[in-house]
Amino acid sequence: MRALLLVNPKATSTHRRTRDVLIRALGAAVDLSVEETAYRGHATALAATARAKGFDAVAVLGGDGTINETVNGLLQAHPGGHATERPALIVIPGGSANVFARALGLPNNPVEATGAVLEALREDRRRVIGLGQAIWHDEVSGPDPGAGAGPDQQRSRYFTFCAGLGYDAEVIRAVEGLRSAGHRALPALYVSTAVRHFFVTDRRRPAIRLARPGLPTEDGIFMAIVSNTAPWTYAGARPINPTPWAGFETGLDLLGLRRLNSPAVLSLVRQIIGEHRGLPRGKHLIQTHDEEEFTLLASRPVAFQLDGDYLGEHEWVIFRAIPDALQVLV
């Protein structure tokens, strides 16, 4: 097997010596070529050429952001067809949260995860999973999706585990600013930022509404979480699970929050931290499961995130489930 390994040299949980050991271990199992990512979007560009260069698999040593870029490169280069027609994905977690790798059942430790990947390679153990796709207009003043916007006016991106509009995306935007100032992306940084931002976000005027084909529009939403799998994220070792029924083999799930006050948020937090199988309860919640497509619209530009990457403010985003999109060695 020929494999291309994409390494993020700035990955949070690895250093040069660990990376060298992991590269040697993987290189002993496959015919390996190694590329280091040098800028945002570099992994997408490298992954997009993998099939044309004859690679059977693309491995990633990095966090959720690098994995997302790689996945988008694989699918953008070959958007049609079944997952088996594209190079397989190999994941070695190297970030702070590693949500996608852990959702696949891999250990959070990169050395242990490499051992699991080598076992999967020996046994040719593969899994085909679905992804989510988000489509939006790149300008805040862009046309409504129902107004016939042409493909040249739109952007799209695939996501592996989650997306969101509203408060959670605002928190990610704030954390990205802190990270650019030198702060490490530890769980404590996200928690403290979420608490501080709760008191400055707009908690009086909900902007978001949910539109689904053939169903009435539901409005009055402050925050919308879109999930392709569960859990949504982690706080250290503890999963945070607002959409516990979400899975790689089903469509997309959504949790919308119609109240953004302290009692509502605390009630939700108590229900979603840790191992929970039942859905959160509350009259202020909107919940959907296994959706093929829906649109989130907003009365004003709202923050948007995808796989933990802040993507600006937008007035509408279309979400679609893409089944059998990716083949993973795991």
BAFI-772207 format. One record per residue (C-alpha): residue number from 1; x, y, z. Coordinates in pm, 1 decimal, padded with zeros to 6 digits, always signed. Layout:
N
{r NUM,{X,Y,Z}}
...
This chain:
330
{r 1,{+00000.0,+00000.0,+00000.0}}
{r 2,{+00120.4,+00349.3,-00088.7}}
{r 3,{+00025.2,+00613.1,+00167.0}}
{r 4,{+00072.8,+00987.8,+00193.5}}
{r 5,{+00120.8,+01112.6,+00549.6}}
{r 6,{+00026.5,+01474.7,+00618.0}}
{r 7,{+00187.4,+01609.2,+00934.4}}
{r 8,{+00087.6,+01928.3,+01109.8}}
{r 9,{+00415.6,+02035.9,+01276.5}}
{r 10,{+00219.3,+02265.6,+01509.9}}
{r 11,{-00010.8,+01990.3,+01637.3}}
{r 12,{-00093.7,+02049.1,+02003.1}}
{r 13,{-00022.2,+01709.6,+02159.8}}
{r 14,{+00291.2,+01595.0,+01974.7}}
{r 15,{+00651.9,+01709.8,+01946.5}}
{r 16,{+00924.9,+01636.8,+01694.0}}
{r 17,{+01064.7,+01324.9,+01862.8}}
{r 18,{+00719.8,+01165.8,+01898.1}}
{r 19,{+00634.5,+01246.5,+01538.7}}
{r 20,{+00958.6,+01088.6,+01415.7}}
{r 21,{+00883.1,+00766.5,+01606.5}}
{r 22,{+00529.0,+00749.9,+01469.6}}
{r 23,{+00647.4,+00816.2,+01115.1}}
{r 24,{+00904.6,+00534.7,+01136.4}}
{r 25,{+00642.7,+00294.2,+01272.8}}
{r 26,{+00395.0,+00377.7,+00996.6}}
{r 27,{+00669.3,+00369.6,+00733.4}}
{r 28,{+00754.1,+00012.9,+00830.7}}
{r 29,{+00398.5,-00094.9,+00744.3}}
{r 30,{+00335.1,+00094.4,+00417.9}}
{r 31,{+00522.0,+00264.1,+00135.6}}
{r 32,{+00510.8,+00608.3,+00298.5}}
{r 33,{+00561.1,+00960.8,+00167.2}}
{r 34,{+00557.7,+01245.7,+00419.6}}
{r 35,{+00451.7,+01607.5,+00373.8}}
{r 36,{+00438.2,+01876.5,+00643.0}}
{r 37,{+00157.8,+02131.1,+00621.9}}
{r 38,{+00282.8,+02488.1,+00604.7}}
{r 39,{-00029.9,+02704.8,+00594.1}}
{r 40,{-00406.2,+02696.6,+00634.3}}
{r 41,{-00560.5,+02492.6,+00353.3}}
{r 42,{-00233.3,+02316.7,+00266.8}}
{r 43,{-00365.7,+01975.4,+00372.1}}
{r 44,{-00662.9,+02022.0,+00138.9}}
{r 45,{-00435.5,+02093.9,-00156.4}}
{r 46,{-00208.0,+01797.1,-00080.0}}
{r 47,{-00494.1,+01549.5,-00025.8}}
{r 48,{-00660.9,+01657.5,-00350.0}}
{r 49,{-00362.8,+01522.7,-00548.8}}
{r 50,{-00335.1,+01190.1,-00364.6}}
{r 51,{-00536.1,+00975.0,-00603.2}}
{r 52,{-00373.2,+01122.5,-00913.5}}
{r 53,{-00031.1,+01044.4,-00764.4}}
{r 54,{-00125.8,+00682.2,-00702.9}}
{r 55,{-00169.6,+00683.6,-00324.7}}
{r 56,{-00403.2,+00422.3,-00177.8}}
{r 57,{-00444.6,+00606.0,+00152.3}}
{r 58,{-00389.3,+00945.7,+00309.5}}
{r 59,{-00281.4,+00949.3,+00673.3}}
{r 60,{-00309.9,+01255.2,+00897.4}}
{r 61,{-00105.0,+01330.8,+01207.5}}
{r 62,{-00278.9,+01637.7,+01345.3}}
{r 63,{-00591.8,+01774.5,+01504.4}}
{r 64,{-00950.3,+01804.8,+01386.3}}
{r 65,{-00870.0,+02107.2,+01169.5}}
{r 66,{-00602.5,+01926.0,+00968.7}}
{r 67,{-00827.2,+01620.3,+00937.0}}
{r 68,{-01112.7,+01837.3,+00808.9}}
{r 69,{-00886.3,+01994.6,+00547.4}}
{r 70,{-00768.5,+01651.0,+00435.7}}
{r 71,{-01121.8,+01514.2,+00407.2}}
{r 72,{-01224.0,+01813.2,+00199.4}}
{r 73,{-00928.1,+01761.1,-00031.6}}
{r 74,{-01021.6,+01396.3,-00084.7}}
{r 75,{-01386.0,+01473.0,-00161.4}}
{r 76,{-01338.6,+01793.1,-00359.0}}
{r 77,{-01100.1,+01614.3,-00594.9}}
{r 78,{-01353.1,+01331.2,-00648.2}}
{r 79,{-01698.2,+01459.6,-00540.2}}
{r 80,{-01902.2,+01182.3,-00699.9}}
{r 81,{-01906.6,+00809.6,-00646.8}}
{r 82,{-01865.3,+00581.4,-00350.1}}
{r 83,{-01607.8,+00614.4,-00073.0}}
{r 84,{-01415.4,+00313.3,-00203.4}}
{r 85,{-01328.3,+00509.7,-00518.0}}
{r 86,{-01118.8,+00754.2,-00313.6}}
{r 87,{-00800.5,+00696.4,-00112.1}}
{r 88,{-00875.6,+00569.6,+00237.3}}
{r 89,{-00818.3,+00792.2,+00539.3}}
{r 90,{-00585.1,+00702.9,+00827.9}}
{r 91,{-00613.8,+00916.6,+01141.1}}
{r 92,{-00349.0,+00966.0,+01409.9}}
{r 93,{-00473.4,+01224.4,+01663.8}}
{r 94,{-00234.8,+01508.9,+01737.5}}
{r 95,{-00461.7,+01793.1,+01842.9}}
{r 96,{-00619.2,+01908.4,+02166.8}}
{r 97,{-00969.4,+01755.2,+02141.1}}
{r 98,{-00935.8,+01497.0,+01859.5}}
{r 99,{-01314.6,+01459.5,+01842.4}}
{r 100,{-01323.2,+01278.7,+01507.6}}
{r 101,{-01054.0,+01025.4,+01600.9}}
{r 102,{-01220.5,+00946.9,+01933.0}}
{r 103,{-01561.9,+00916.0,+01766.5}}
{r 104,{-01406.3,+00647.7,+01545.3}}
{r 105,{-01298.4,+00461.0,+01859.1}}
{r 106,{-00928.4,+00546.7,+01841.0}}
{r 107,{-00728.1,+00616.4,+02158.3}}
{r 108,{-00665.0,+00984.1,+02225.5}}
{r 109,{-00293.3,+00919.7,+02276.6}}
{r 110,{-00109.0,+00942.0,+01940.0}}
{r 111,{+00127.5,+00652.7,+02020.0}}
{r 112,{-00157.0,+00421.2,+02121.9}}
{r 113,{-00361.0,+00535.7,+01823.4}}
{r 114,{-00071.3,+00449.4,+01591.6}}
{r 115,{-00071.0,+00098.4,+01736.8}}
{r 116,{-00442.4,+00068.2,+01661.6}}
{r 117,{-00388.6,+00199.6,+01307.3}}
{r 118,{-00108.6,-00052.1,+01244.1}}
{r 119,{-00340.6,-00330.2,+01357.1}}
{r 120,{-00610.0,-00203.4,+01120.2}}
{r 121,{-00356.3,-00200.8,+00836.7}}
{r 122,{-00246.0,-00558.2,+00908.0}}
{r 123,{-00606.3,-00679.1,+00911.8}}
{r 124,{-00719.5,-00444.1,+00631.3}}
{r 125,{-00996.4,-00326.5,+00864.6}}
{r 126,{-01199.5,-00054.1,+00695.6}}
{r 127,{-01512.2,+00141.8,+00776.0}}
{r 128,{-01725.8,+00350.6,+00541.0}}
{r 129,{-01886.4,+00654.5,+00703.2}}
{r 130,{-02110.1,+00943.5,+00608.7}}
{r 131,{-02018.8,+01310.7,+00629.5}}
{r 132,{-02204.4,+01638.3,+00654.8}}
{r 133,{-02187.8,+01916.2,+00398.3}}
{r 134,{-02248.8,+02286.0,+00458.7}}
{r 135,{-02330.0,+02530.6,+00178.4}}
{r 136,{-02335.9,+02907.3,+00225.6}}
{r 137,{-02281.9,+03236.5,+00050.5}}
{r 138,{-01942.1,+03390.2,+00107.4}}
{r 139,{-02073.6,+03742.2,+00157.8}}
{r 140,{-02291.5,+03853.7,+00446.0}}
{r 141,{-02519.3,+04032.8,+00198.1}}
{r 142,{-02547.3,+03727.0,-00027.0}}
{r 143,{-02879.9,+03609.4,-00165.0}}
{r 144,{-03120.1,+03386.7,+00020.6}}
{r 145,{-03081.9,+03019.8,-00084.8}}
{r 146,{-03436.2,+03025.4,-00214.9}}
{r 147,{-03357.8,+03313.3,-00452.3}}
{r 148,{-03165.2,+03096.9,-00697.0}}
{r 149,{-02804.6,+03177.0,-00611.7}}
{r 150,{-02573.7,+03029.8,-00870.8}}
{r 151,{-02294.8,+02786.1,-00785.1}}
{r 152,{-02031.1,+03055.4,-00842.6}}
{r 153,{-02191.7,+03256.8,-00561.4}}
{r 154,{-02173.4,+02977.1,-00306.6}}
{r 155,{-01913.8,+02797.0,-00101.4}}
{r 156,{-01936.2,+02445.6,+00038.9}}
{r 157,{-01736.4,+02239.2,+00283.3}}
{r 158,{-01766.1,+01891.7,+00428.1}}
{r 159,{-01752.8,+01826.4,+00802.2}}
{r 160,{-01676.1,+01512.0,+00994.8}}
{r 161,{-01844.8,+01561.5,+01331.6}}
{r 162,{-02016.5,+01896.4,+01389.2}}
{r 163,{-02113.0,+02243.5,+01277.9}}
{r 164,{-02298.1,+02524.1,+01448.9}}
{r 165,{-02448.5,+02870.9,+01427.8}}
{r 166,{-02478.4,+03116.9,+01713.0}}
{r 167,{-02331.2,+03110.0,+02060.9}}
{r 168,{-02101.2,+02806.1,+02025.2}}
{r 169,{-01948.0,+02952.5,+01707.1}}
{r 170,{-01898.9,+03283.9,+01888.4}}
{r 171,{-01702.0,+03098.2,+02156.7}}
{r 172,{-01483.5,+02930.1,+01893.7}}
{r 173,{-01421.1,+03269.0,+01732.5}}
{r 174,{-01307.4,+03407.8,+02067.9}}
{r 175,{-01085.2,+03105.6,+02137.5}}
{r 176,{-00920.4,+03137.7,+01796.2}}
{r 177,{-00833.1,+03496.0,+01884.8}}
{r 178,{-00677.9,+03381.8,+02212.8}}
{r 179,{-00484.6,+03105.0,+02036.6}}
{r 180,{-00340.2,+03354.3,+01790.6}}
{r 181,{-00219.4,+03549.5,+02094.1}}
{r 182,{-00029.3,+03244.1,+02219.1}}
{r 183,{-00278.2,+03063.3,+02444.8}}
{r 184,{-00287.4,+02684.0,+02423.3}}
{r 185,{-00612.5,+02518.7,+02312.6}}
{r 186,{-00677.7,+02336.7,+02638.7}}
{r 187,{-01027.4,+02242.2,+02761.9}}
{r 188,{-00999.5,+02502.7,+03037.4}}
{r 189,{-00956.7,+02775.9,+02776.5}}
{r 190,{-01281.0,+02677.6,+02603.3}}
{r 191,{-01472.9,+02653.7,+02931.0}}
{r 192,{-01352.6,+02988.7,+03066.0}}
{r 193,{-01415.9,+03157.6,+02730.1}}
{r 194,{-01767.4,+03010.5,+02710.1}}
{r 195,{-01849.6,+03137.3,+03058.9}}
{r 196,{-01716.4,+03487.8,+02990.9}}
{r 197,{-01883.4,+03512.2,+02651.5}}
{r 198,{-02220.3,+03403.8,+02790.0}}
{r 199,{-02252.8,+03743.3,+02959.1}}
{r 200,{-02174.6,+03948.1,+02646.2}}
{r 201,{-02360.9,+03756.7,+02374.7}}
{r 202,{-02708.7,+03866.1,+02267.4}}
{r 203,{-02944.3,+03663.4,+02489.0}}
{r 204,{-03259.0,+03865.3,+02414.0}}
{r 205,{-03301.0,+03852.3,+02034.7}}
{r 206,{-03288.7,+03503.2,+01884.2}}
{r 207,{-03183.9,+03528.5,+01519.4}}
{r 208,{-03198.0,+03174.3,+01380.8}}
{r 209,{-03480.8,+02973.4,+01228.6}}
{r 210,{-03490.3,+02615.4,+01102.0}}
{r 211,{-03641.2,+02531.2,+00762.8}}
{r 212,{-03701.1,+02171.3,+00651.0}}
{r 213,{-03865.8,+02049.1,+00330.7}}
{r 214,{-04238.6,+01993.3,+00380.8}}
{r 215,{-04243.9,+02112.2,+00743.6}}
{r 216,{-04327.7,+02443.3,+00912.0}}
{r 217,{-04037.3,+02675.9,+00986.6}}
{r 218,{-03928.7,+02683.4,+01351.5}}
{r 219,{-03789.7,+03014.7,+01470.5}}
{r 220,{-03665.3,+03183.1,+01786.3}}
{r 221,{-03336.0,+02989.1,+01802.7}}
{r 222,{-03028.2,+03136.3,+01974.9}}
{r 223,{-02787.1,+02850.5,+01907.8}}
{r 224,{-02802.1,+02556.1,+01666.4}}
{r 225,{-02574.2,+02253.6,+01695.5}}
{r 226,{-02552.1,+02025.6,+01390.4}}
{r 227,{-02400.1,+01680.0,+01443.3}}
{r 228,{-02275.4,+01408.8,+01210.9}}
{r 229,{-02179.8,+01182.7,+01502.1}}
{r 230,{-02169.6,+01171.9,+01880.8}}
{r 231,{-02026.0,+01307.0,+02099.0}}
{r 232,{-02026.3,+01670.8,+01993.0}}
{r 233,{-01695.1,+01740.3,+02166.6}}
{r 234,{-01498.9,+01658.1,+02481.6}}
{r 235,{-01408.1,+01837.1,+02802.0}}
{r 236,{-01086.1,+01652.4,+02874.8}}
{r 237,{-01183.3,+01285.7,+02899.9}}
{r 238,{-01554.7,+01357.7,+02943.5}}
{r 239,{-01778.3,+01354.3,+02634.6}}
{r 240,{-02026.5,+01635.4,+02574.3}}
{r 241,{-02326.8,+01480.4,+02406.5}}
{r 242,{-02616.5,+01710.4,+02308.8}}
{r 243,{-02715.7,+01482.7,+02016.7}}
{r 244,{-02657.5,+01127.4,+02145.5}}
{r 245,{-02846.8,+00959.6,+01859.1}}
{r 246,{-02618.8,+01104.5,+01589.7}}
{r 247,{-02395.8,+00859.0,+01403.9}}
{r 248,{-02176.5,+00816.9,+01098.3}}
{r 249,{-02431.8,+00576.7,+00945.3}}
{r 250,{-02732.8,+00810.4,+00975.0}}
{r 251,{-02823.8,+01158.4,+00852.9}}
{r 252,{-02762.3,+01480.0,+01044.4}}
{r 253,{-02896.8,+01563.0,+01389.8}}
{r 254,{-02973.7,+01908.1,+01527.3}}
{r 255,{-03020.2,+02062.6,+01869.6}}
{r 256,{-03156.1,+02416.0,+01883.7}}
{r 257,{-03171.0,+02628.5,+02198.4}}
{r 258,{-03465.9,+02870.6,+02224.4}}
{r 259,{-03363.5,+03018.0,+02557.0}}
{r 260,{-03019.9,+03149.2,+02641.2}}
{r 261,{-03052.5,+03225.8,+03009.3}}
{r 262,{-02871.0,+03072.8,+03303.5}}
{r 263,{-03140.5,+02817.0,+03406.8}}
{r 264,{-03182.9,+02689.4,+03049.0}}
{r 265,{-02810.2,+02659.1,+02982.9}}
{r 266,{-02732.7,+02497.1,+03318.0}}
{r 267,{-03015.1,+02247.3,+03266.9}}
{r 268,{-02875.8,+02155.4,+02926.3}}
{r 269,{-02517.4,+02128.4,+03053.8}}
{r 270,{-02621.9,+01888.6,+03329.7}}
{r 271,{-02790.0,+01663.6,+03073.7}}
{r 272,{-02515.0,+01648.7,+02810.8}}
{r 273,{-02187.7,+01608.9,+03002.6}}
{r 274,{-02080.8,+01247.2,+03042.7}}
{r 275,{-02221.4,+00924.3,+02905.0}}
{r 276,{-02590.2,+00983.0,+02827.6}}
{r 277,{-02803.8,+00787.0,+02581.8}}
{r 278,{-03130.8,+00969.9,+02616.2}}
{r 279,{-03208.7,+01300.0,+02444.5}}
{r 280,{-03188.4,+01620.8,+02648.9}}
{r 281,{-03525.2,+01736.0,+02777.3}}
{r 282,{-03676.1,+02083.1,+02784.1}}
{r 283,{-03955.6,+02283.1,+02622.6}}
{r 284,{-03694.7,+02532.2,+02504.9}}
{r 285,{-03516.6,+02271.3,+02289.6}}
{r 286,{-03564.9,+02188.1,+01921.6}}
{r 287,{-03434.2,+01842.9,+01828.6}}
{r 288,{-03422.1,+01658.3,+01497.5}}
{r 289,{-03266.0,+01323.5,+01403.9}}
{r 290,{-03145.2,+01157.4,+01081.7}}
{r 291,{-03214.9,+01453.0,+00852.9}}
{r 292,{-03112.1,+01446.0,+00485.9}}
{r 293,{-03122.3,+01824.0,+00440.9}}
{r 294,{-03227.6,+02141.4,+00620.4}}
{r 295,{-03145.2,+02511.9,+00620.1}}
{r 296,{-03061.5,+02745.2,+00906.1}}
{r 297,{-03152.2,+03105.1,+00827.2}}
{r 298,{-03085.4,+03413.9,+01036.9}}
{r 299,{-03239.7,+03759.7,+01062.8}}
{r 300,{-02889.9,+03904.4,+01103.6}}
{r 301,{-02538.5,+03771.4,+01037.3}}
{r 302,{-02449.2,+03507.2,+01296.6}}
{r 303,{-02125.6,+03326.4,+01374.3}}
{r 304,{-02070.0,+02993.8,+01197.5}}
{r 305,{-01829.0,+02712.1,+01284.3}}
{r 306,{-01753.3,+02378.5,+01125.0}}
{r 307,{-01550.2,+02099.9,+01293.1}}
{r 308,{-01428.4,+02360.8,+01540.2}}
{r 309,{-01312.0,+02604.2,+01270.1}}
{r 310,{-01465.7,+02954.3,+01270.8}}
{r 311,{-01591.5,+03048.9,+00923.0}}
{r 312,{-01728.5,+03398.9,+00965.9}}
{r 313,{-02081.0,+03538.5,+01001.0}}
{r 314,{-02360.1,+03433.2,+00766.7}}
{r 315,{-02733.7,+03472.3,+00716.4}}
{r 316,{-02803.1,+03120.0,+00589.3}}
{r 317,{-02636.9,+02780.7,+00571.8}}
{r 318,{-02774.3,+02469.6,+00400.1}}
{r 319,{-02681.9,+02137.2,+00560.8}}
{r 320,{-02685.7,+01803.1,+00379.3}}
{r 321,{-02602.9,+01448.8,+00485.3}}
{r 322,{-02359.8,+01274.1,+00246.3}}
{r 323,{-02382.8,+00894.9,+00303.0}}
{r 324,{-02098.8,+00650.6,+00225.5}}
{r 325,{-01862.4,+00941.1,+00167.1}}
{r 326,{-01536.3,+00833.3,+00328.3}}
{r 327,{-01342.8,+00511.3,+00381.1}}
{r 328,{-01142.2,+00498.0,+00705.0}}
{r 329,{-00881.5,+00243.9,+00813.1}}
{r 330,{-00963.3,+00204.9,+01179.4}}
